[in-house]
Amino acid sequence: MVNQRPTMVLLSILLRPKEGMRFDSGFEFSEFCHCYAYNEGFEMFVSSDEIKKEYKDKGVSKKGIGELEAKAHMMQRIRLKCKKGGVKKSEGSNVTGCKVFVYGSCKNGEFIVVNCHLVHNHPLSPECSRMMVNYRSIDGATFDRIMINERGGVSVSRNFGTQLIEKGGFDNITFNKRDVRNAIAVERRKTMFEEGDAASLEKYFKSQRELNSDFYSSMQRDEDGILKNAFWSDARSRGTCKYFGDVISFDTTFSSNRYRMPFAPFVGVNHHGKSIVFAAALISHEDTETFVWVFEEWLKCMGKPPKGILTDQDKAIGKAISLVFPGVPHRLCLWHMLQNASRNLGKLAEWKSIDTLIRTTVHDMLDPEEFDEAWCLVMDTYNQRKGWILQ
């Protein structure tokens, strides 16, 4: 849950955001908006913001870590929207296209509400605010009890059940079983990596090699000795790659919250049609140099390039493949293509019809000439010989 100071909580109960309201900083502005949303019974998220130049010059960014991570008080402007805003992309989505927003900007040393719209197109649920994703929390005393139970060998389910009984039922609790499981996992990682994450990772790799000499790992550090990239594959994964590694998928869309290092697995399909992992990498930058290093480690580990590779639509990956795997067919992942279609064309009034036609094209047109003809039909029917669909 948001860090709420008593004065800000009281202010958000008595007042609603309105044009001209003034705050000391973007932090107070953001805090007030979240408290207001909590009291009203909905969630807000940052739809856009801009870092002040003074912090940009110091290297602060939205992907920064520690002192270089962008925070609310460093913002020149912040736009918060209702979480149910946006375009509904699937039947099960709870997005309603809600237009509620609050926009603030820093002027003359103060953070001022420039514009806002507070009329929702969906019911509000103030009685459920404590269990909304943005506002769920585990207080310090409860967390200590959970960890005592965990060290005593109590399962997650029983641990959660104990807290439920102690607090008198679901109406008095501000977290769920998943929050308990995540809290325990975070604490375990802290204990595991207390000597330093990179050093512990290297120690783990060494222990795995001692258990099985076929375990392969490699770590790349910068000139200051800081971890840049890591690559590894265990004996079983290397063995399955010999049988099922002709065509692989390389996916960089997974991410680690703490270090913002994308987790990039190499995945294939076995004779049962099930996904199997051949190797994995942690990477610090999604650039050609990094991907070249990862693919070169693949060659050292597996001994040969794949016969085909699927990736997302990233030019840096494409260039690295051409350098390390020359002549290997490179294709774009279908899932990513459909996601990109939704992202780029989802706001069009004819989107549902376009989506149906695109899916028919990519799933049913196996002949290259038929596919090209069907794709051109999509562009011509909806006047889209431009932008993303033409690339």
N, C-alpha and C positions, 0 to 999 in steps of 0.2 A: 504494500500500500504506500501511497505517497507520504513523504515526510511532512506531517501537518503540524505547524506551530499553532497553539491555541488561538492567538489573535487572528490568524488567517482562516482557521476553521470557522470561528465566530463571524468573521466578515463575510465569508462565502454563504453562511446561512441567512444573514440579514440582507445581502445584496446580490444582484445578478450582474453579470458583465454588461457594461454599456459604454458607448463611445465616450472618450474623454477620461475614463478612469485612469489613475496614475499609480505606478508602482516603482519601488526603488530599483528593480532590475528584472531581467527576463525570468529569473528564478521565482521571484515573488509573483509575477504575472502567471507563470505556468502553474505554480502551487495553488494560487487562487482558483484558476480554471478547473483544475482537477478536483479540488475540494467542492466546488460548485457542482461539477458533474456527479460526484459521489453522493451529495445530498439530494440531487434531483433524480438519480437512478439511471444513469447512462455512463458510457465510457468515452473519453476523448483521446486522440492521438495526434502527434505532430505530423501534419501533412506537408509542411515545408518550413524551412528556417534558413537563416543566413548568419554566419559567424562574423563577429566584428573584425575589422581589419587589423587591429592591434594584436588580436589573438592569432589570426591567420599568419601574421608576420613571425610569430613565435613557433609556427609549425603545428598549431592546433588544427585538427580536422575531424570529420565525422567518423573516420576509420582509425583515429588515433587511439593510443593506449596510455593509461595512467594520466599523467599531467597533460599529455597532448590530446586527450579525449575531449571532444566538444561537450560542454554542459550548458544548461539553460542560461546561467548568468553571463555567458560569453556571447550571447546572440544579439545581433542587431535587430532582427525581426523574427517573430514566431507566428505561425498560423496553426491553430488547433481545430480539429474537426471531430464531429461525432463519429464513433467507430462504425456506425451503421451507414455512413455515407459511402459514395462510390457506386460502381456499376455492378449489378448482380450478374455473376458469371456462371452460376450453376443453380439447379433447382433447389438444392439443399442449403444454399447460402442464406444467412440471415440479414444480408445487406438490403437496405430499403431505399437507398438513394437519398438519405436524410441530408438536408442542406445546412444543418446547424454548424456554425464555425465561430471562432473568436480570433481576430487578427490584431496583433500588437507590434509596436515598433519603438525603438529607442530614439528619443529626441531630447536634446539638451540635457542629457544625463538622467532622464527619467524614461520608464517604459510605459507607453500610453496605448490604451485600447483604441485602435484606429477605426475598426469596423467589426460588427458582429451580427449574427442572425441566430435567434434562439427558439424558433418554432420547429418542433419535431414532427415527423410524419409517421411516428410509431409510438406505442405505449412506453411509459417510463416505469422503472421498477426500483424505487428507493429501498424497498425491503430486501432486495437481492444484491445491492451494491457491494456488500462485504465479500461476496463470492465471485464478483466479476474479475476477469484476468488482471486488470490493471491494479486492483485494490486488495486482492488476497494477500495475506501476510501471516507469518508465524512470529509471535512475540518472543522475546529473549528467554523468559522463564520456561515457556512451553518447548522451545528449541532445546534447551538444556535437558529437559525431561526426556525428549525424544532421543537425544544422543546417549543418555544413560541407558535407556531401554535397548538401543541399537548395540551398544558395547556389551550388553548382557545377553545378546543373541535373540532378542525379540524380533519377530518378523514384522515387515512393514504394515501388513494388515492388522495384526494385533496391536502394534504400536499406535496406529491411527485410532483403532477402536478404544484403546485406553484413554487417549486424549478426549475422544468423543464422550465417554462416560464421565470423566472428571469435569468436563465443562457443561454437562447437563443436556447434551443433545445437539443436533445440527443447527438449531437456532442460535446457539451461543458460540459457534465456531467460525473462524475466518479463513480456513484453509481446507483443502481436500487431501485425499490419499496421495495423489500425484505430487502435491507440494511436499509432503513428508518424504516421499521417495527421492525427489530431486534434492531436497535439503541434505539427506543422508549421503547421496552420491557426491555432492559438492564437498562435504566434510571429509569423505573418504579420499577424494582427490587431493585435498589439502594435506592430509596426513601422508599420502603416498609421495607427494612432490615437495615435502617441506625442505629438502636440501637444495631445491631449485629444479624447475621443470625440465630444462634442457639436460641437466646432469642426470636427473632421474630417468629420463627417456633413454639416454645413452647407456645407463646402468641396466635398464630393462632389456635393451637390445643385446647387451653383452651376456646377460643371464640366459636369454633365449638361444643364443649361439652356443653357449656351453651345454644346454640341454639337447640341442640338435644342430649339428654343423651345417645343415642345409638351410637354416634360417639366414636370410639375407637382409642387410640393413645398410643404410648410408645416411650420413648427416652432413649438411653443408653449413658452414659458419662464415660470417663476414670478417673483416679485418680486426674487429674488436672482440672476436670470439663469440658473438651472439648468434644464436640459431637462426638460419635463414630457411632451410628446407630439410625435410626428412623423407626417406623412402624405405619401405620395408615389405617383405613377403615371407611368410613362413613356409616350412617344407611341404605341407599339404597343398597350399595354394600354388606353389611352384610345380608340384606334381600334376595337379588338375589342369594347369595351363598347358601342359604338353599335349593333353587330349582335347581340350575345349577352347584353347586360346587362339584359334584362327581369326576370329572376329571379336574385338573387345570394345567396350564402351568406357570412355574417360570422362568423368563428371566432376566439375569443380563447383557445383552449386550448393554443396554442404558448407557450413561455416561454424567455427568455434567462437562462442560469445566472448570469452575472456581475451584472447589474443588476436581475434579477427583473422586467424590463419585458416584459409579454406582447406577442408579435408577432401582430398581428391582420390577416390578409389578407382581401380581398374576392374571392371566387372564383365563377366561373360555369361553364357547360358549353357547348362549341361544337357545330357541326353534325356532328362526328364522335363526339360523346359523351365528349370528353376535357375534363378540368378545365383552366381557364385563369384566370390571376390578373389582375384588373382594377386593383387598387390594394392598398396595405398601410399599416399604421400600427404604430408603437411607442407603447404607452400606459403611463403611470405608475400609474394607478388605474383599477379597474374599477367606476366609479360613473357615475351619470347625467350629471353635468357633463362628464366626459371623453368619453362616448359621443356626447353632443350635439355637442361640438366636432368629433369624427371625422366624424359624418354630415353636418355643415354643410360640412366640407372636401370631402366626396364631392360635394355639390351644386355647390360652386364649381368643382370639377374636371370633373365629367361634365355639368353643366348641367341635369340632371333627376333626379328620384328613380327608383328601380327600381319595377317593377310588382308585385314580390313579394320578400320577404326571409326567409331562413332563418337562425336563430341557435340557440345553446344556451339552456337554461332559466335565464335571468338576468333578474331583475326590472328591474335598472338599464337593461339594453339595451332591454327592452320599453318602458319609459317614454320613453327617448330616441327610439325609433322613432316613438312616438305624437306627440312634440313636433316632430320634424324632418321625418318622412315621414307626415303625417296622412293616413289613409285607405288607406295601403299595406298590403296583407295581410301579416301577420307570422305565420310558422309556425315550429315547433320542429324542429330537425334530427333526423332519424330515428336517426342513429348515436348522438347524445347521449341520446336517449330510451331506446334499448336499453341503453346503458351505465348510465344511471340505474336502469333496471329491475334490472340485475344487481347494482348496488351496494346497492339497497334491499331486494331480495327474494332475493338469492343464497344467503342462509343458511337459507332455508326448505327443509324436507325434500322438498317437491314442486317444487323450483325447476326441474328439467329439463322437467317437464310444463308448468309455468307459462310458461317461456321459449318452448317450442314453440308454445303457444297464442297468446302475445303476438305472436310473429313472424308467425304465420299471419294474425292480426288486422290488423297494420299493413301487411303486404305485399299481402294478397289482398282486403281489404275496401275497395273504392274508393268505394262509395256511403256517404254519411254515416250514414244510418239503419242500414245493415248493420254499419258500424264500431261505432256506439254499442251495438248489440245484442250484438255479439261481445265488446266490452270489458266490458259488464255481466256477460256469461257468465263471463269470467275472474274477476271480483270475486266473483261468487256461488258459483262452483264451488269456489274456494279460500278463501272467507270473508275477502276482502280489501277490503271496503268501508270502508277506513280508510287513513290515512297517504298515502304517495306515490301509489299507484295510483288513489286517489280524487280527487287534485288536478287 
